Amino acid sequence: MPPGFHRLIAAQFASALADNAVLIVTIALLQQQGSAPWLAPLLKFGFTLSYVLLAPVVGPLADAFPKARLMAVMNGVKVLGVLALLCGLDPLLAFTVIGFGAAAYAPAKYGLITELVPGEQLVRANGWIEVSVVCAALLGTVLGGALVSPWLLAGLTQAATAGDGHAAAGLGQWPAGALSGSLLLLLAVYAAAALLNAGLPDSGARYPASAVHPLRLTREFLGANRTLWRDPGGGLSLAVTTIFWGVGATLQFAVLGWAAQVLLLPLEQAAYLQGAVALGVIAGAAAAARWVTLSGARRMLPLGVLLGAMIAAAAFTPSLAWALPLLAGLGAVGGLLVVPLNALLQHRGHQLLSAGRSIAVQGFNENASVLGMLAVYAGLLAAEVPIVALMCGFGLCIALAMALLCWRQRRPSQGCEGKAAARG
């Protein structure tokens, strides 16, 4: 890997760790304020909405500045969101500010990878990134749970009292109340991520200046979106990653509901099933990084059909002993599928557009898929569709969609175009 790559991984990990932890703390803050339970899902909705609405802006923004510097600035924006929570701003608004920082951080992060890493090493680089993202999600959720646990909150208060009685009183006077110490610890994590970002090398890549008029930015973004979708390699990989991330977000909630209704597990034990999926993704991503090349990315497509079939099969799993290995295997198949296709997408996007713009297009489509699939899932739940039928139908639809992509890829004209695109 080129110089600075592993520092980029560390910076990304620290920032994503804090993102996932602050979500748990913000949910606890809503509960502390006595808010309605239905407000908690809106935190994720507002966070993800930033990726969709700001997509025309964040791509040119990532290309307008050295990406390492922009990543440090966006960590500063996330710090502002945490400070807003400390100062008593509405949690939904404060978390949306954090989402804005994350939305602008993503194209800078992935764009810097494509600028630093040669094409033949992109699959390996994406394996590193996906492993760090999933680990940050797992450990961030654990950290967030620890930061809102009664024993830690009591420990923070006792530490402040032992050091300075006025400090303990000061923590209690913040609008965030007992969670103030937890938010201060998260500020330190974001600060560490910003310091790591500040030390990243400048790739030296520079792009033509872009107009700042909103309508022109939107037209340019829509044109970039069409360009990537119409490219044989870019459109194929974009379709796969768009489906995959929508599936992943929906499966996160579906597994919890299925575990509660079918396996009769409490929430804390149901979370272990999500952990099994995440560990499988890590294993699959690591295997893809080691054994799959960029030229072999298209050969991973049949795994998408298997992924859908495994989701449908999981709905009929009778016990936790069967569910854990099956969900871990499902995650491994997903990791093997998405890492090579993600690398292909970055490679084609960098060739056709620019590093920042291509990642912005990718983020727009993937997060729009997340919002759409979650909305459909919520609607089916509201219609009281049984969870087993819902998961089975969901998996079969994914398998069918991936089978259609495989069929399109195998057509002679598509194959010739794909080979030409790979050479380009």
C-alpha positions in Angstrom: 0.0 0.0 0.0 1.2 3.6 -0.7 2.5 5.9 2.0 -0.3 7.3 4.2 -2.8 4.6 3.3 -2.8 3.0 6.8 -3.1 6.4 8.4 -6.2 7.0 6.3 -7.6 3.7 7.5 -7.0 4.8 11.1 -8.6 8.2 10.5 -11.6 6.6 8.9 -11.9 4.1 11.7 -11.8 6.8 14.5 -14.3 9.0 12.7 -16.8 6.1 12.0 -16.4 4.8 15.5 -17.5 8.1 16.9 -20.4 8.3 14.3 -21.8 5.0 15.5 -21.3 5.7 19.2 -22.9 9.2 19.0 -26.1 7.7 17.5 -26.6 5.5 20.6 -25.8 8.4 22.9 -28.3 10.7 21.0 -31.0 8.0 21.3 -30.3 7.9 25.1 -30.5 11.7 25.1 -34.0 11.6 23.5 -35.1 9.1 26.1 -33.6 11.3 28.9 -35.8 14.2 27.5 -38.9 12.0 27.5 -39.3 12.2 23.7 -41.7 9.9 21.8 -40.1 6.5 20.8 -40.8 7.1 17.1 -38.4 10.0 17.1 -35.3 7.7 17.4 -35.5 6.2 13.9 -35.7 9.7 12.5 -32.1 10.3 13.7 -30.9 7.7 11.1 -33.3 9.0 8.5 -32.0 12.6 8.9 -28.4 11.4 8.9 -28.8 9.4 5.7 -30.9 12.1 4.0 -27.9 14.4 4.0 -26.1 11.9 1.7 -28.9 12.1 -0.8 -29.8 15.8 -0.7 -26.2 17.1 -0.7 -24.9 14.7 -3.3 -24.7 17.4 -6.1 -22.6 19.6 -3.8 -20.2 17.2 -1.9 -18.6 15.8 -5.0 -17.4 19.1 -6.4 -16.5 20.1 -2.8 -14.3 17.0 -2.4 -12.6 17.9 -5.7 -12.1 21.6 -5.0 -9.8 21.1 -2.0 -7.0 18.6 -0.9 -9.1 15.7 0.3 -7.1 15.1 3.5 -7.7 18.7 4.6 -11.4 18.5 3.8 -11.7 15.3 5.9 -10.2 17.2 8.8 -12.6 20.1 8.3 -15.6 17.7 8.1 -14.6 16.1 11.4 -14.7 19.7 12.8 -18.3 19.9 11.5 -19.1 16.7 13.4 -17.6 18.2 16.5 -20.0 21.2 16.1 -22.9 18.7 16.1 -21.7 17.1 19.3 -21.2 20.6 20.9 -24.8 21.4 19.8 -26.0 18.3 21.7 -24.1 19.4 24.7 -25.6 22.9 24.5 -29.2 21.6 24.3 -30.0 22.0 20.6 -32.7 19.7 19.4 -31.1 16.2 19.0 -32.6 15.7 15.5 -31.1 18.9 14.3 -27.8 18.3 16.0 -27.5 14.8 14.6 -28.4 16.1 11.1 -25.3 18.4 11.4 -23.2 15.4 12.1 -24.8 13.7 9.1 -23.8 16.7 6.9 -20.2 16.3 8.1 -20.3 12.5 7.3 -21.9 13.1 3.9 -19.0 15.5 2.8 -16.4 13.2 4.5 -17.3 10.2 2.4 -16.4 11.4 -1.1 -13.2 12.9 0.2 -12.2 9.6 1.9 -13.0 7.3 -1.0 -11.8 9.8 -3.5 -8.4 10.0 -1.8 -8.2 6.2 -2.0 -8.6 6.3 -5.8 -6.0 9.0 -6.0 -3.4 7.3 -3.8 -3.9 3.6 -4.8 -3.1 2.2 -8.2 -6.1 0.4 -10.0 -4.6 -3.1 -9.5 -4.6 -2.6 -5.8 -8.1 -1.1 -5.4 -9.7 -4.4 -4.4 -7.2 -4.9 -1.6 -7.6 -1.3 -0.5 -11.4 -1.6 -0.5 -11.0 -4.8 1.6 -9.2 -2.7 4.2 -11.8 0.0 4.1 -14.8 -2.3 4.4 -13.2 -4.2 7.3 -12.5 -0.9 9.1 -16.1 0.4 8.4 -17.7 -2.8 9.8 -15.4 -3.0 12.8 -16.1 0.7 13.5 -19.8 0.0 13.3 -19.5 -3.0 15.7 -17.2 -1.3 18.2 -19.0 2.0 17.9 -22.2 0.4 18.9 -20.5 -1.2 21.8 -18.8 2.1 22.8 -22.1 3.9 22.6 -23.8 1.3 24.8 -21.0 1.6 27.3 -21.3 5.4 27.3 -25.0 5.4 28.2 -24.7 2.6 30.7 -25.6 3.6 34.3 -22.2 2.3 35.7 -20.1 4.4 33.4 -22.3 7.5 33.9 -21.9 7.0 37.6 -18.2 6.5 37.2 -17.8 9.7 35.2 -19.6 11.7 37.9 -17.5 10.1 40.7 -14.3 10.9 38.8 -15.3 14.4 38.4 -16.3 14.7 42.1 -13.0 13.2 43.2 -11.0 15.6 41.0 -13.0 18.7 41.6 -16.4 19.0 43.1 -17.1 22.0 40.9 -16.4 19.9 37.8 -19.1 17.4 38.8 -21.5 20.2 39.3 -20.5 21.6 36.0 -21.3 18.4 34.2 -24.7 18.3 35.7 -25.4 21.9 34.6 -24.9 21.2 30.9 -28.3 20.8 29.1 -27.2 17.2 28.2 -27.2 16.4 31.9 -25.8 13.0 32.9 -24.7 12.3 29.3 -22.5 15.4 29.1 -19.4 13.4 30.1 -20.1 10.8 27.4 -20.4 13.5 24.8 -17.1 15.0 25.9 -15.4 11.7 25.5 -16.8 11.5 21.9 -15.4 14.9 21.2 -12.0 13.5 22.1 -12.5 10.7 19.6 -13.4 13.1 16.8 -10.4 15.3 17.7 -8.1 12.3 17.4 -9.7 11.5 13.9 -9.1 15.1 12.8 -5.4 15.0 13.9 -5.0 11.8 11.9 -6.6 13.4 8.9 -4.4 16.4 9.1 -1.3 14.2 8.8 -2.5 12.5 5.6 -0.4 13.1 2.4 -1.7 15.3 -0.4 -2.2 13.1 -3.5 -1.4 16.1 -5.7 -4.5 15.5 -7.8 -6.3 18.7 -8.9 -9.5 19.1 -10.9 -11.0 22.0 -13.0 -13.0 24.5 -11.0 -16.7 23.9 -10.9 -19.5 26.4 -10.9 -21.2 27.0 -7.5 -24.7 27.9 -8.8 -27.1 25.3 -7.3 -29.0 24.7 -10.6 -25.8 24.2 -12.5 -24.4 21.9 -9.8 -27.6 19.8 -9.9 -27.5 19.5 -13.8 -23.8 18.5 -13.6 -24.6 15.9 -11.0 -27.5 14.5 -12.9 -25.3 14.3 -16.0 -22.6 12.5 -14.0 -25.2 10.1 -12.6 -26.3 9.2 -16.1 -22.7 8.8 -17.3 -21.9 6.3 -14.6 -25.2 4.4 -15.0 -24.8 4.1 -18.8 -21.2 2.7 -18.6 -21.2 -1.1 -18.8 -18.8 -1.6 -15.9 -19.9 1.4 -13.9 -23.6 0.8 -14.2 -23.2 -2.9 -13.3 -21.2 -2.2 -10.2 -23.4 0.7 -9.2 -26.5 -1.5 -9.4 -24.9 -4.1 -7.2 -23.6 -1.8 -4.5 -26.9 0.2 -4.5 -28.9 -3.1 -3.9 -26.3 -4.3 -1.4 -26.4 -1.3 0.9 -30.2 -1.0 0.8 -30.4 -4.7 1.7 -27.8 -4.2 4.5 -29.7 -1.4 6.2 -33.1 -3.2 5.9 -31.6 -6.5 7.1 -30.3 -4.7 10.2 -33.9 -4.0 11.4 -35.4 -7.2 9.9 -33.1 -9.5 11.8 -33.9 -7.8 15.1 -37.7 -8.1 14.5 -37.3 -11.7 13.3 -35.2 -12.7 16.3 -37.7 -11.3 18.7 -40.8 -12.9 17.0 -39.4 -16.2 15.8 -36.5 -17.0 18.1 -38.1 -15.1 21.1 -34.8 -13.4 21.9 -34.6 -10.2 23.9 -32.9 -7.2 22.3 -29.5 -7.6 23.8 -29.3 -11.2 22.5 -30.8 -10.3 19.1 -27.9 -7.9 18.7 -25.6 -10.9 18.6 -27.1 -11.9 15.3 -26.2 -8.5 13.8 -22.7 -9.1 15.2 -22.6 -12.5 13.4 -23.5 -10.8 10.1 -20.9 -8.1 10.6 -18.1 -10.7 11.4 -19.1 -12.5 8.3 -18.7 -9.3 6.2 -15.3 -8.8 7.7 -14.2 -12.3 6.7 -15.7 -12.0 3.2 -14.1 -8.6 2.7 -10.7 -9.8 3.8 -10.9 -12.8 1.5 -11.9 -10.6 -1.4 -9.0 -8.3 -0.7 -6.6 -11.2 -0.8 -7.9 -13.4 -3.7 -10.1 -11.3 -6.0 -8.6 -9.0 -8.6 -10.2 -6.0 -10.2 -10.5 -7.9 -13.5 -12.3 -10.7 -11.7 -14.9 -8.5 -10.0 -17.7 -9.4 -12.4 -17.3 -13.1 -11.6 -18.6 -12.3 -8.1 -22.1 -11.5 -9.5 -23.6 -15.0 -8.9 -22.9 -14.5 -5.2 -25.7 -11.9 -5.2 -28.2 -14.6 -6.1 -26.9 -16.7 -3.3 -27.2 -13.8 -0.9 -30.9 -13.4 -1.6 -31.5 -17.1 -1.3 -29.7 -17.2 2.1 -31.9 -14.3 3.4 -35.0 -16.2 2.4 -33.6 -19.4 4.0 -32.8 -17.5 7.2 -36.4 -16.7 7.7 -37.1 -20.4 8.3 -34.2 -21.1 10.7 -35.6 -22.8 13.8 -33.0 -22.0 16.4 -30.2 -19.6 17.4 -27.6 -22.4 16.9 -28.6 -22.6 13.2 -29.1 -18.8 12.8 -25.6 -17.7 13.9 -23.6 -19.7 11.3 -26.2 -19.0 8.6 -26.1 -15.2 9.2 -22.3 -15.2 9.5 -22.2 -17.0 6.1 -24.6 -14.5 4.7 -22.3 -11.7 5.8 -19.3 -13.4 4.2 -21.1 -13.8 0.9 -22.0 -10.1 1.1 -18.4 -9.1 1.8 -17.1 -11.2 -1.1 -19.6 -9.6 -3.4 -19.4 -5.9 -2.5 -15.7 -5.3 -2.1 -14.6 -6.2 -5.7 -17.7 -4.5 -7.3 -17.1 -1.4 -5.1 -13.5 -1.4 -6.4 -14.7 -1.7 -10.0 -17.1 1.2 -9.4 -14.4 3.4 -8.0 -12.1 2.5 -10.9 -14.7 3.3 -13.6 -15.9 6.4 -11.8 -12.4 7.8 -11.5 -11.9 7.3 -15.2 -15.2 8.7 -16.4 -15.7 11.5 -13.9 -13.5 12.4 -11.0 -12.7 10.9 -7.7 -15.1 13.2 -5.7 -17.9 13.3 -8.2 -18.0 9.5 -8.7 -18.2 8.8 -5.0 -20.9 11.4 -4.6 -23.0 9.7 -7.3 -22.3 6.4 -5.6 -23.3 7.7 -2.2 -26.5 9.3 -3.6 -27.7 6.0 -5.2 -26.8 3.8 -2.3 -28.3 6.0 0.4 -31.5 6.6 -1.7 -31.7 2.8 -1.8 -31.4 2.7 2.0 -34.2 5.2 2.4 -36.4 3.5 -0.1 -36.0 0.0 1.2 -36.5 1.1 4.8 -39.7 3.0 3.8 -41.0 -0.2 2.0 -40.0 -2.3 5.0 -41.7 0.1 7.5 -44.9 0.1 5.3 -45.0 -3.7 5.2 -44.6 -3.8 8.9 -47.4 -1.3 9.3 -49.6 -3.5 7.1 -48.8 -6.3 9.6 -47.2 -8.6 7.0 -45.7 -11.6 9.0 -41.9 -11.2 9.5 -41.2 -14.7 8.1 -43.1 -13.9 4.9 -41.5 -10.5 4.7 -38.0 -11.8 5.0 -38.6 -14.6 2.6 -40.1 -12.3 0.0 -37.4 -9.8 0.5 -34.7 -12.4 -0.1 -36.3 -13.8 -3.2 -36.7 -10.3 -4.7 -33.0 -9.7 -4.1 -32.1 -13.0 -5.7 -34.3 -12.2 -8.7 -32.8 -8.8 -9.2 -29.2 -10.2 -9.0 -30.1 -13.0 -11.4 -31.3 -10.3 -13.9 -28.0 -8.5 -13.5 -26.1 -11.8 -14.2 -28.2 -12.4 -17.3 -27.5 -8.9 -18.6 -23.8 -9.3 -18.0 -23.7 -12.6 -19.8 -25.3 -11.2 -23.0 -22.6 -11.1 -25.8 -23.0 -7.3 -26.4 -22.6 -6.6 -22.7 -19.6 -8.9 -22.4 -17.8 -7.1 -25.2 -18.6 -3.7 -23.8 -17.5 -4.8 -20.4 -14.2 -6.0 -21.7 -13.7 -2.7 -23.5 -14.6 -0.8 -20.4 -12.1 -2.8 -18.4 -9.3 -2.0 -20.9 -10.3 1.7 -20.8 
